[in-house]
Amino acid sequence: MGTKEETRMMRKTNMRIFPTYKKLAWDYLFFYTIDFLFLTQIKGISAADVMLKSTFYAFFSIVLQIPANIIVEFLGRKNSIILGNILSCLYMVIIMMSGSLFDLIVAEFFSSMSFSIKNVAEPSLLNESIPPSRYKSQIYSKISAKGASGYYIFNSISKVIAGALFTINGYLPVILSLAVLIIVTILSIGFIEPIKKKKKGNAMLMYKVEMRNVKEGFAFILKSERLKALILCASLIYALLSILQTYHVSLQEDIGLSSFIIGIIAAIGGLASAFASKRQAQFHNRFRNQSLFTICMILSVSTIMAGIFGISAKTYIVLLIFVILSFFIYNFGLGMFYTIIDKYLRNFSNEKIDTKIFAAYNLFRSVFRMLAGLLASFLLDKMATVYCMIVVGTAFTIIYILMQKYMKTRVGLKPEEYSNEERKYDELNEVK
């Protein structure tokens, strides 16, 4: 990118802005505590339709992932992030104007396109903003963790504020969420594009070139035993997290906790996620190539325990405390996973392949999220939440153990133990 001075300025600027940006932009602040109440109580949309919208989000995420990757390659990482944030603003405006399931489907389309683009462009922009070195992975995770822990803290505070504002006026939290998204959009303008591409030929020729690059990138990913195992593991963890996001709240409601208490517990859970994000380096140093499997066991076993303790939590206060503690353990695993996974995915990558890796991961995790959502809904229709958690926790524990056997010879090896093909895009080879 340009002269050495321009490259140095780009890296300095992007690494300085990114943690602050992620603290505000990672997800919708002030929204998720009250979104269900806003749509059902204020907008008069049925609970069934509100629950159905998440399925459409997962479906759109699958369909839009490859187009999103092409958009990032066309527009560049910075402009794609700006576009993604503008789409998020439109999502919030449509939510405020919604009055039917069709409106929610349109809103979820914009939200899905937004995050499909951002989930490719954001980690890639950070990855390409850090100079190649043997310490790049640690620098990447440190910057990402700083932003993630800040987001979890802000999210905890926003949940309490949103709950209070909703009692005054149902629109206030949504308006505040939109205001944050506008600030995030302005903040993203401050990024500097790390990869300058020369424009050649007409638009159709450029499209064909980018399509060929995407096909080559996905072909490499499907041949890479390391990436296949890593994406499979990450998608299975994401699937369980997406189930637990609903199940824990449902369990707390079944026990008889008030919405205010649930909000306070959620806020404290956010602090547990922030703590986990800050401790990701120590966690990785402690468990090394067993880090992902340890997170798997933390999540699945705590799910089983929550279900077992929840059976009699209404009667015994000590069991209620254990149910709440299991929720905090879930939040710890969530914070640790989201901080570590991008670091693992970007290893042995450069600007030619990193967007394809993140796109492939987002594609597969969306498929797993949709399947997990259907499974979670089916089980909830057949049995109480406590038994659902026992079944899901047991099933995922078995799956994770089998997955660990599959990953053992494919992930977590020393760099020299991987084949030259696996390290084909390793930018450290260029440094040498």
N, C-alpha and C positions, 0 to 999 in steps of 0.2 A: 504493500500500500504506500505509494508516494515515496518521499524521502524518509531517511531514518528519523529525522526530527518529527515529521508528521505521524509516523508510526508510534514513536514514543509518546506523543501527545494523545493519540487515539487510545493507547493502552492505559495511560494515566487517567484520562477522563472517564472511560467506560468502567474501569475498576473502582473508581471513586463513586460514580453514580449508582452502579448496579445494586449494592446492598440497600440503599435508601429506596430505590425503585421497587425492589422485591418486597420490602416491608409493606408497601402500599398496594402493589399490583398483583400479588400472587393469587389472590381470590377476592371475592366481593366482601369487603368489610361492611359492617352494620346491616348486612342483609340476611344471612342464613339463620339467624335466631328467630327472625320474624317473618320470613318469606311465606311459610305455610299459613300463619295467622293472617297475613296481609291478603293473600289470594282468596282464602275462604271467608274471612269475616268482613273485610273491606270491599273486595271485588265480587264476592258472592259466587265464586267458582266452587264446584263440588270438590270434596276431599279426594275422591277417586280420580278426577281429572288432574288435580294437582300432583298426585302420586305418579300418574301416567307420564307426566312431562319429562321425568328423568330418563325414562326408557327411550323417548325420542332424542334426548340429548346424546345418549350412548349410540343410537343408530346413526345420527348425523355425524358423530365423531368418527365412525368407521368409514362412512361414505366420503367425508370431506378431507380425510387425512392426506391422501396423495395430492389432490388439488392444492391443499395448504402448503405442502412441501414445494410444489412447483411455484406457488406464489412467492414463497420465501426466496427461491432461487432467482426469480424474475426481479422482485422489488429490492432484494437485499435484506439483511437482518434488521437494520434500524427502521427502514420504512415499513417492514412487515410488522414490527412491534407497534409502531404508531397506528397502523391500520387495525391491528388486533384490539388495541385499546379503544379506538373509535367505535368498533363493532360492539364492544362491551358497554359503551355509553348508550348505543342504540338499544341494546338488550334491556337496560334498566328503564329507558323511556317507554318501550313497548310494555314492559311489566306494569308500569304505572297506568298505562292506558288500556290494559287488557280487560276482557270481560267474558272470555269464552276459552274453550280448549284450543280452538284454532289459533287464537292470539298467543297462547302459551307455546304452541308448536312453532309458530313463527319466531317467537322470542328465543326458544331453545336452539333454533337454527343459527341465529346470530351469535348466541353465546358459544355454541359448539365451534363455529367457524373462528371466532375470536381465540379460543383456547387451543384449537388445532394449530393455528398460525403461531401463537405465542409460545406454545410448548416446544415448537421446533426452533423458533428464532431466538428466544431468550437464552437458553443454555448454549446455543451455538455462538451467539454474540459474545458471551462471557468467555467461552472456550477460545475463540479466535482473538480475544483481547489480551490474553495472558501469553507472554513470550515463551517459546518452547524451551523446556529444561526438564531435568529429572524430577524437579520439585513442582512441576506444573499441576499435577493432580492434587497435591496438598494445598496449593494456593487457590485452586478452583474451589475445593470443598470449604476452605476457610471463608472465602468471600460469599459463597452460596449460603453457608451456615449462618453467617452474620445477618444476611437478609431474612432467612427463614425464621430464626429465633425472634427477630424484631417483628415479623408478621404475626407470629403466634401471640406475642405480648399485646400488640395492637388489636388482634382479633379478640382476645380475652376481654380487653377494655371495651371494645365496640359492642360485644354481646350484652354487657350490662347496660351500656348507654342506650342501645337500640331497644331493649326491653322497657326501659323507663320512658323513652320518647314515644313508643307505640301506645302506651296508655294515655298519652296526651293527644296524639294525632297519628293515625296509622300510616300516613304518607311521610312523616318526618324521617324515619330511618332510611326509607328508600331514596328520598331526596339527598340525604347525607351520603349515602352510598354512591349516588350519581356524582355528587360533588367531588368525592375522592377519586373517582374514575377520570373526571376531567383534569384534576391535578396530575394524575398518573400519566395521562396523555401528553400534557405539557412537559412533564419531566422526561418522558421518553424522547422528546425532540432533542434533548441535550446529548444523546448518544452520538458517537461517531461511527460510521460504517467501517467495520474492520477489513472487509474484503471488497476491494475496488475491481469491478469487472469492466472490461472494454466491450462496448456494445457493437456487435457485428451483425450485418445482415438485417433482414426484415423480421417482423414479429413472428411470422409463421416459422421461419428458419430457427429463430431463437427457441420457440416452443418445442420444435423437434429435437434440438440439441439438449434442452433441459429434460425432456421425456427420456431420451437415451441415457442421460446421466442418472436419472432416477432409477431406470431399469437396471443399469449396471450396479448402482449402489445397493439396491434390494437383492440383486443376485448374489453380491458379495456377502451380504448379511445372512442370507439363507444357506450359504456354503460355510459360514463361520460357525464352528461348533461352540466357541466361546460366546459369541453374541446370541446364538439361538438359546443356549442354556440360561444366559443372563436375562434375556427378555422374557423367557418363559417364567423364570423365578419371580421377576419383578411384576409380571402381569398377574400371577397367582396371589402375590401379596396384596396388590392393588384390588383384586377381586374381593378378598376377605375384608379389607379396609372399607370398601364401598358397602358391603353388607352390614358391617358393624356400625357404620355411621347412622343407620336407621335403627338397628336392633338395640343398641344401648339406650337410645332415647325412648324407644318403645318399652323396654324393660323398666326403665325408671318411671314411666307413666303407669305401667301395670302395677308397680309396687305402691303407687299412690302419691308420689312426690308431686308437688305443685310446679307449675311452669316457672315460677320465680326461682325455686330451689334448683330445678333442672338447669336454668340459665346460669346460676352461680357455679354449679358443678362443672358445666361446660367451660366457663371462664377459667376455673382452676385447672381443668384439663388442658386448656391452651397453654398455660404456664408450664405444665409438664412437658408439652411438645417443644416449647421454647428451650427448656432445660436440656432436653435430648439433643436438639440441634446444636447447642453450644458445646455439648460433650461428644460430638460425633468423632472427633479425632482420637480421643481417649478410648472410645468404644471400639473403633477400628483397630487401634494398636493392641487392644486387649484380645480381640477375637480374630483379627486378621482375616483369613479366607473363610472363616466360619461366621462372619458378621451377618450376612443375609439369612443364613439358616437360624442363627440365634434370634434375629428379629421375627422370623417365622414362628419359632417356638413360643416366644413372648406373646405374640398375638393369638395363636391358636389355643394354647393352654389357658391363657387368661379368659378366653371366650368360654371354654368349658367350665371354668371355675365360676364365672359370672352366672351361667345358667344353673349350676348346682346350688350356689348360694342364694340365687334369686327365688328358688322354689319356696323357701320359708322366710324370705327377707321381710315380709309384712309382719311376721310374728316376733322375730328375734332381731333386735337392733344391731347386734354384732355381725349378723349375716348381711344386713343392709350396708354396714360399713365396708364389708368385704366386696360387695357388689360395686360400690362407688370406687373402691380401691382398684378393682379390675378395670374400671373405665379409665382411671388415671394411667394404668399400665398400658392400655390400648393407646392412649394419647402419647405416651413415651415412645412406643413402637412406631407410631405414625410419624412423629417428629424425626426420629432416627432414620427411618426408611427414606423419606422424601429428601433428606439432606445427603444421604450416602449414594442413592441410586444414580443420580446424574453424574457424579464423580466416576462411578464404575463404568457407565456407558461411554463416557468420553475418552477413556483410556485407549491408547493405540489409534487415535483418530486425528484427522486434520480437516481443513476446510472442505475437502472434496467429499468426505463421507459423513461428517458429524451430523449434518441436517437429516441425512437419510436414516441414520441410526435412531435419532430422536423421533423421526416420523414413524419408523417401523415399530418402535416401542409404544408410541401413542396409539397406533392402529391396533396392535394386539391387545393392549390393556383395555381399549374401548370394547373390543369383542368380549373379553373376559368380564368386563363390568356389566355388559348387557346380559350375558348368560347368568352371572351371579345375581343380578337383579331379578331375573325371572325365577331363579331357584329360591331366593329369599322370599319373594311374594307368594310362591306356591306353598312353602313351608308355613308361613304366617297364616295362610288360609286354612291350614290343616291342624295346627296345634298352637299352644301358647308360646310366647316369646322365649321363656326360659328353656323349653324343650327344643325350640329352634336353635338356640345358641349352643346347646349341648351337641345336637346333631351336626351343626355346621362346624363347630370347633373340633369335634372328633374327626370328621371327614377331612378337614384341611390339615390336621396334624398328620394323618396317614399320607395325604398327598405330599406334604412338605418333606416327610421322611424319604419317600420314594424319589422326590425331586432332588434331594441332597445326594443320593446315590448317583443320579444322572449327572449332577454338576461336578462331582468330586474330581473327575479327570479332565474337566473342561474349563473350569473357572477357578481363579485364585492361584494359578501357577506362577512361577517366576517368569519374567519377560523372556529369558533365553529358552524356556521350556516350550514356548509357543512356536509354531511353524512360521516360516517366512511369509506364507500366504495370510496367516492370521494377523501378522504385523505389517501387512502391505501398505497401510496408510499411516503407520506410526511416524509422527513428525520428528521424533528423536532420531530417526534414520537420516532425515534431511539435515539435522544439526551436525551429525557425525560427518 
